[in-house]
Amino acid sequence: MKKIILLTIFPISLILKAQSPEIAKNLLDEVSNTLASFENVSFDFTYILENRPENIRQETEGFATISGELYKINFLGNEQLFDGEKIYTIVPENEEINISSNEDDSDFGINPLELLIFYKNGYAYQWDIKQNIMGRSIQFIKLIPNKENKDLKYLLLGIDMKTKLIYRLIEIGSSETRTTLTLRNIKTNTSLTNDFFKFDENKYSDFYINE
């Protein structure tokens, strides 16, 4: 009887393993379609950087609003917005504003657009663990870089199975560094002013503008 049970379970486990990438991709596609259906998305986030061997732990909070390709993000006391043409990084501490084109690499640290679409290309997918976090069913997808990456081992993308929205992104680095980005208070289709994503230079007359 034990042999029969084992023989029955064994092929089922092989089938599930074989289907894992396809199931994972289907869920990611569902998340992508859900996000694309909204006029805009706003959320708070917590960003944690950890390196346990070095006894390092840094935690920072921020807020982001996205509408299509436009975004505004507040992080580390600074604000960055993209109006469809240029990226404006406002640094109140230095009374400085850096302006760059969309083609330039942003050194702000987090691009909310990339956060919502980064997983579409460049990774192999695996179905991973499911966790109950504060009453929410969170399914994790493991993303393994297709190309060798000296800094990154893999990513874990946690998806809320009820809303089909991203809940958490965990990045496991090659140097024992782990970063965790958790999204909270997600709001969709909120009422935004027409100039919400526009930079008003008149508000920063005392700032140095570096363009």
N, C-alpha and C positions, 0 to 999 in steps of 0.2 A: 504493500500500500504506500509506504514512504517513497519507494522508487517511482511509483506512478505519479504521486503528487509532485515530486521533483522534476520529472520529465514534463509534466504539464506546465509548471511554473517557469522552467528554463526557456522554452521557446517564446513564452509571453514576454519575459524580460528582454529577450533579444529584439522582439518586435518593437517594444516601447523604446529601447535604446536607439533603434534604427529610425524611429519616427521622431525622436527628440528634437533634432534640428528643424524639421518641418513644423512641428507643433509650436516651437519657440518662435519661429519666423511668423507664423500665422497670428500669434498673440501680439508681436511687435507691429505687424501691419494693422491690426485692430486698434492699437494705441495711436499709431500715426493717423489713421482715418478719423479717430475720435477728436484728436487735437486739430486736425484740418477743418473740422466741422464748426469750430467756434470762430466768432469774429475777433475775439481777444481772450487772453488768458492772463490772470494775475495770481501771484503766489508769494508767500514768505518762504525763505529757505534758511537752513542751517548748514554751514560748511565746517567740517571738522578735519583737521590734518593731524595724523598720528604717526609717530615712529617709536614703537615701544622699546627697542633696544637702546635708543638714545634718550628715552624718557621724555619725549616731546609730545605735547598735545595742545593744539590751538583750535579754538572754536569761535566762529564769527557768524553773524546773522545778516541777512539781506532781504531785499524785496525786488520783484521784477514784474513788468507788464509787457506783454507781447501782442502784437496785432499784425498778422501776415509777416512781412519782413521787417517791420518796425519794432523797436523795443526801447524800454527805459529800465535801467537797473540801478539800485542803490546798494553799495557794498563797500565795506571798510571805510565808511564815512565819506565816500566819493559817489558821484553820480555819472552814469554814462548813458547816452541816448543815441539812437540811430534813426535818422529822419528819412531814410531811403536813399540818401546820397552820401552823407558824411557821418562820421562817428565823432561825437563830442564827449570828451572826458573832463568832468568838472571836479577840481581838487580844491575844496574850500580852505584846507589847512595852508596850502601854498598860494592861495588866491591865483590859481593858474587854470587855464583851459587849454587842453590839447585837442586839435582838430585833425582828423585824418580821413582819407577816402575809404570807401568800403573795401577796396582791394588791399589796403594795408592791414597788417596783422595787428590786432588789438592786444595791448599788454595789460588790459584791465584784470585779466585772470579768469573771468567767467563770461562766456557769451551765451545768453539764454536761448538764442536761436539754435546754436549747436547742441545745447542740452536736450532739445526736443527732437532733433533729427539726426544726431551724430551716429546712431546705431544702425542706420539704413545701409551703410557701406563699410567695407573694410574689416568685417568680423565674421567669425564662425559662431553659430548659436548652439547653446545647449540648455535643455530644460533643467532647472536646478531646484532648490528647496522651496517649500511654501511655509510661511510663518504667519502666525496670528499676532498682529501688532496692535494693541489697544482696540481689539475687537474687529480689526480689519484684516481680511485675507489678502496677504501680499505674496504674490508668486514671483520668484526670482529667475531671471534668465542670465546665463553665463555667456559673456561675449569674449571671445578669444581673438586677438589680432591676427589677421591673415598673413601679415608681413612681420618679420622679426622686429621686435621693439625692445630696445635695451632698458627702457624706463618702465615698461608696463608688462605685467604678467597677464592679467585679465580684468574684466569688469563684471560686476553684478548689478543688474538693473531690476529693481523691485517694482512690480506693477500691482496697483490696487485692482483686484479682480471684479469689484462691483462697478467702479467708475471707469475702468480701463484707462487710467491715467498713471503717469509716473509718480511713484512715492519716494523712492530712494535710489541713488546711484553710488556704488562703492567701487573705488578704483584701487586695485592691489598692485603696488609698484614692485619693481625688481629689487629695490634697496630697502625692503621691509617698511616702506612708507605706504600708509593707507589714508585715502581721503574719502570722506562720506558726505554726500550732499542729500539732504532730506527736504522735500517740498511739503509745505503746510498751508492751510487756509486757501486752497485753490478756489478761485472764483472765475467764472466764465461769462462772456457777453455782458460785461459791465458798461455803464454809460461813460464814455470818455469825451472830453472836449476836443474840438477840431484841431487845436494847437497842442495837444497833449505830447506829441512826439517832436515838436518843433523847438529849436533852440532860439531863445530870446536874448540877444546880445545886450540889450538895454538893462537886463537884470544884473549884469556883471561888469559894470562900467569901471570898477576898481581892479578887475582881474587882468592878468597878463594873458593874452591869447597867442598861443603858439600854433601856427598853421603851416 
